[in-house]
Amino acid sequence: MHTRNKTAAAQNRRQDAARKKFPELMRRRDASVYLKEVHDLQFVPDTLAKFACEGTGPEMVYVNDIPFYPPSGLDLWAKAKMGKPTAQARKYAQPRGKSQRRKADDQAGPERGQQQAQELA
């Protein structure tokens, strides 16, 4: 078994164990803890409330005007929030600040400076 498969299997076991600790409907505080323990996403209850107001949060059901979150809705929302895994980290296409651009120019060497001078002439 490959290391990646072992890691995925261990993560699945950890997530299943964490899911068993939670009820079928959770208040925002419990939903926040659930997202952290099961999906390693950290959202405080106030942020979940903000998402609910914006309509961008996980599925909710109201019982006597009190919002509750089913775990299945939290799982779907968490998967949608997470991006697809990549083989390697993506770097910025271009340096972001002036100092970073200077460093990139310095690393390019004197040929880059001569090339820019010729373009300006």
Secondary structure, DSSP 8 states (H G I E B T S, - for coil): --HHHHHHHHHHHHHHHHHHTS-SSB-HHHHHHHHHHHH-----HHHHHHHHHHT-S---EEETTEEEB-HHHHHHHHHHHS----SS----SS--SHHHHHHHHHHH-HHHHHHHHHHH-
